[in-house]
Amino acid sequence: MPDSIMRYFLALCLFQCAFLLPAQEGKEPILVSEGKTYGQVVGIEAGDYFYLLFKDAAGETEPFLVLRPDDKLETVLNDIGNHEGRAAAVKWRETVRYVPEAGSNIRQKEAYSIELTTPE
């Protein structure tokens, strides 16, 4: 099967996971992808949920949902003022999960760890 057809079916499956599955509270999130983003810590944003704001290498600021941080990320979040502007690498998981406030499945990136780095 050609690679382009495989990518099409994968994209279709991910679309169905995010938008066509019935939204059900209490279901485990569906893992879409995992990765690491390099850049700078910008700050935090709190509302219904808690977000780490992070500027990537291209200069785009991206919010990462924080639900279950490890000890390294929790240390940064608890002292965010001393870490703003620091070079770092955020480890994240992209998931599809039910969000009660939205009443539907939402696809988002969740930060679970951070590695502080020194700029080159």
Contact map, one row per residue, 1 for C-alpha under 8 A:
111011000000000000000000000000000000000000000000000000000000000000000000000000000000000000000000000000000000000000000000
111111000000000000000000000000000000000000000000000000000000000000000000000000000000000000000000000000000000000000000000
111111100000000000000000000000000000000000000000000000000000000000000000000000000000000000000000000000000000000000000000
011111110000000000000000000000000000000000000000000000000000000000000000000000000000000000000000000000000000000000000000
111111111000000000000000000000000000000000000000000000000000000000000000000000000000000000000000000000000000000000000000
111111111100000000000000000000000000000000000000000000000000000000000000000000000000000000000000000000000000000000000000
001111111110000000000000000000000000000000000000000000000000000000000000000000000000000000000000000000000000000000000000
000111111111000000000000000000000000000000000000000000000000000000000000000000000000000000000000000000000000000000000000
000011111111100000000000000000000000000000000000000000000000000000000000000000000000000000000000000000000000000000000000
000001111111110000000000000000000000000000000000000000000000000000000000000000000000000000000000000000000000000000000000
000000111111111000000000000000000000000000000000000000000000000000000000000000000000000000000000000000000000000000000000
000000011111111100000000000000000000000000000000000000000000000000000000000000000000000000000000000000000000000000000000
000000001111111110000000000000000000000000000000000000000000000000000000000000000000000000000000000000000000000000000000
000000000111111111000000000000010000000000000000000000000000000000000000000000000000000000000000000000000000000000000000
000000000011111111110000000000000000000000000000000000000000000000000000000000000000000000000000000000000000000000000000
000000000001111111111000000000000000000000000000000000000000000000000000000000000000000000000000000000000000000000000000
000000000000111111111000000001000000000000000000000000000000000000000000000000000000000000000001000000000000000000000000
000000000000011111111000000000000000000000000000000000000000000000000000000000000000000000000001000000001110000000000000
000000000000001111111000000000000000000000000000000000000000000000000000000000000000000000000000000000001000000000000000
000000000000001111111100000000000000000000000000000000000000000000000000000000000000000000000000000000000000000000000000
000000000000000111111110000000000000000000000000000000000000000000000000000000000000000000000000000000001000000000000000
000000000000000000011111000000000000000000000000000000000000000000000000000000000000000000000000000000011000000000000000
000000000000000000001111100000000000000000000000000000000000000000000000000000000000000000000000010000111000000000000000
000000000000000000000111111000000000000000000000000000000000000000000000000000000000000000000000010000011000000000000000
000000000000000000000011111000000000000000000000000000000000000000000000000000000000000000000000011100000000000000000000
000000000000000000000001111100000000000000000000000000000000000000000000000000000000000000000000010000000000000000000000
000000000000000000000001111110000000000000000000000000000000000000000000000000000000000000000000110000000000000000000000
000000000000000000000000011111000000000000000000000000000000000000000000000000000000000000000000100000000000000000000000
000000000000000000000000001111100000000000000000000000000000000000000000000000000000000000000011110000000000000000000000
000000000000000010000000000111110000000000000000000000000000000000000000000000000000000000000011100000000000000000000000
000000000000000000000000000011111100000000000000000000000000000000000000000000000000000000001111000000000000000000000000
000000000000010000000000000001111100000000000000000000000000000000000000000000000000000000001111000000000000000000000000
000000000000000000000000000000111110000000000000000000000000000000000000000000000000000000001110000000000000000000000000
000000000000000000000000000000111111000000000000000000000000000000000000000000000000000000111100000000000000000000000000
000000000000000000000000000000001111100000000000000000000000000000000000000000000000000000111000000000000000000000000000
000000000000000000000000000000000111110000000000000000000000000000000000000000000000000011110000000000000000000000000000
000000000000000000000000000000000011111000000000000000010000000000000000000000000000000011110000000000000000000000000000
000000000000000000000000000000000001111100000000000000011000000000000000000000000000001111000000000000000000000000000000
000000000000000000000000000000000000111110000000000001111000000000000000000000000000001110000000000000000000000000000000
000000000000000000000000000000000000011111000000000001110000000000000000000000000001111110000000000000000000000000000000
000000000000000000000000000000000000001111100000000111100000000000000000000000000011111100000000000000000000000000000000
000000000000000000000000000000000000000111110000000111100000100000000000000000000001100000000000000000000000000000000000
000000000000000000000000000000000000000011111000000111000000000000000000000000011001000000000000000000000000000000000000
000000000000000000000000000000000000000001111100011110000000000000000000000010010000000000000000000000000000000000000000
000000000000000000000000000000000000000000111110011110000000000000000000000000000000000000000000000000000000000000000000
000000000000000000000000000000000000000000011111111000000000000000000000000000000000000000000000000000000000000000000000
000000000000000000000000000000000000000000001111110000000000000000000000000000000000000000000000000000000000000000000000
000000000000000000000000000000000000000000000111110000000000000000000000000000000000000000000000000000000000000000000000
000000000000000000000000000000000000000000000111111000000000000011000000000000000000000000000000000000000000000000000000
000000000000000000000000000000000000000000011111111100000000000011100000000000000000000000000000000000000000000000000000
000000000000000000000000000000000000000000011100111110000000001111000000000000000000000000000000000000000000000000000000
000000000000000000000000000000000000000011111000011111000000001111000000000010000000000000000000000000000000001000000000
000000000000000000000000000000000000000011111000001111100000111100000000000000000000000000000000000000000000000000000000
000000000000000000000000000000000000001111100000000111110000111100000000000000000000000000000000000000000000000000000000
000000000000000000000000000000000000001111000000000011111111110000000000000000000000000000000000000000000000000000000000
000000000000000000000000000000000000111100000000000001111111110000000000000000000000000000000000000000000000000000000000
000000000000000000000000000000000000011000000000000000111111000000000000000000000000000000000000000000000000000000000000
000000000000000000000000000000000000000000000000000000111111000000000000000000000000000000000000000000000000000000000000
000000000000000000000000000000000000000000000000000000111111100000000000000000000000000000000000000000000000000000000000
000000000000000000000000000000000000000000000000000000111111110000000000000000000000000000000000000000000000000000000000
000000000000000000000000000000000000000001000000000011110011111000000000000000000000000000000000000000000000000000000000
000000000000000000000000000000000000000000000000000011110001111100000000000000000000000000000000000000000000000000000000
000000000000000000000000000000000000000000000000001111000000111110000000000000000000000000000000000000000000000000000000
000000000000000000000000000000000000000000000000001111000000011111000000000000000000000000010000000000000001111000000000
000000000000000000000000000000000000000000000000111100000000001111100000000000000000000000000000000000000001111000000000
000000000000000000000000000000000000000000000000111100000000000111111000000000000000000000000000000000000000011100000000
000000000000000000000000000000000000000000000000010000000000000011111000000000000000000000000000000000000000011100000000
000000000000000000000000000000000000000000000000000000000000000001111100000000000000000000000000000000000000000100000000
000000000000000000000000000000000000000000000000000000000000000001111111110000000000000000000000000000000000001110000000
000000000000000000000000000000000000000000000000000000000000000000011111110000000000000000000000000000000000000110000000
000000000000000000000000000000000000000000000000000000000000000000001111111000000000000000000000000000000000000010000000
000000000000000000000000000000000000000000000000000000000000000000001111111100000000000000000000000000000000000011100000
000000000000000000000000000000000000000000000000000000000000000000001111111110000000000000000000000000000000000111000000
000000000000000000000000000000000000000000000000000000000000000000001111111111000000000000000000000000000000000000000000
000000000000000000000000000000000000000000000000000000000000000000000011111111100000000000000000000000000000000000000000
000000000000000000000000000000000000000000000000000000000000000000000001111111110010000000000000000000000000000000000000
000000000000000000000000000000000000000000010000000100000000000000000000111111110000000000000000000000000000000000000000
000000000000000000000000000000000000000000000000000000000000000000000000011111110000000000000000000000000000000000000000
000000000000000000000000000000000000000000000000000000000000000000000000001111111110000000000000000000000000000000000000
000000000000000000000000000000000000000000110000000000000000000000000000000111111111000000000000000000000000000000000000
000000000000000000000000000000000000000000100000000000000000000000000000000000111111000000000000000000000000000000000000
000000000000000000000000000000000000000000000000000000000000000000000000000000111111000000000000000000000000000000000000
000000000000000000000000000000000000000010000000000000000000000000000000000100111111110000000000000000000000000000000000
000000000000000000000000000000000000000111100000000000000000000000000000000000011111110000000000000000000000000000000000
000000000000000000000000000000000000000111000000000000000000000000000000000000000011111000000000000000000000000000000000
000000000000000000000000000000000000000110000000000000000000000000000000000000000011111100000000000000000000000000011100
000000000000000000000000000000000000011110000000000000000000000000000000000000000000111110000000000000000000000000011110
000000000000000000000000000000000000011110000000000000000000000000000000000000000000011111000000000000000000000001111100
000000000000000000000000000000000001111100000000000000000000000000000000000000000000001111100000000000000000000001111000
000000000000000000000000000000000001110000000000000000000000000000000000000000000000000111110000000000000000001111100000
000000000000000000000000000000000111100000000000000000000000000000000000000000000000000011111000000000000000001111000000
000000000000000000000000000000000111100000000000000000000000000100000000000000000000000001111100000000000000111110000000
000000000000000000000000000000111110000000000000000000000000000000000000000000000000000000111110000000000000111100000000
000000000000000000000000000000111100000000000000000000000000000000000000000000000000000000011111000000000011110000000000
000000000000000000000000000011111000000000000000000000000000000000000000000000000000000000001111100000000011110000000000
000000000000000011000000000011110000000000000000000000000000000000000000000000000000000000000111110000001111000000000000
000000000000000000000000001111000000000000000000000000000000000000000000000000000000000000000011111000001110000000000000
000000000000000000000011111010000000000000000000000000000000000000000000000000000000000000000001111100111100000000000000
000000000000000000000000100000000000000000000000000000000000000000000000000000000000000000000000111111111100000000000000
000000000000000000000000100000000000000000000000000000000000000000000000000000000000000000000000011111110000000000000000
000000000000000000000000000000000000000000000000000000000000000000000000000000000000000000000000001111100000000000000000
000000000000000000000000000000000000000000000000000000000000000000000000000000000000000000000000001111111100000000000000
000000000000000000000010000000000000000000000000000000000000000000000000000000000000000000000000011111111000000000000000
000000000000000000000111000000000000000000000000000000000000000000000000000000000000000000000000011101111100000000000000
000000000000000001101111000000000000000000000000000000000000000000000000000000000000000000000001111001111110000000000000
000000000000000001000000000000000000000000000000000000000000000000000000000000000000000000000001111001011111000000000000
000000000000000001000000000000000000000000000000000000000000000000000000000000000000000000000111100000001111100000000000
000000000000000000000000000000000000000000000000000000000000000110000000000000000000000000000111000000000111110000000000
000000000000000000000000000000000000000000000000000000000000000110000000000000000000000000011110000000000011111000000000
000000000000000000000000000000000000000000000000000000000000000111100000000000000000000000011110000000000001111100000000
000000000000000000000000000000000000000000000000000100000000000111101000000000000000000001111000000000000000111111000000
000000000000000000000000000000000000000000000000000000000000000001111100100000000000000001111000000000000000011111000000
000000000000000000000000000000000000000000000000000000000000000000001111100000000000000001110000000000000000001111100000
000000000000000000000000000000000000000000000000000000000000000000000001100000000000000111100000000000000000001111110000
000000000000000000000000000000000000000000000000000000000000000000000001000000000000000111000000000000000000000011111000
000000000000000000000000000000000000000000000000000000000000000000000000000000000000011110000000000000000000000001111100
000000000000000000000000000000000000000000000000000000000000000000000000000000000000011110000000000000000000000000111110
000000000000000000000000000000000000000000000000000000000000000000000000000000000000011100000000000000000000000000011111
000000000000000000000000000000000000000000000000000000000000000000000000000000000000001000000000000000000000000000001111
000000000000000000000000000000000000000000000000000000000000000000000000000000000000000000000000000000000000000000000111
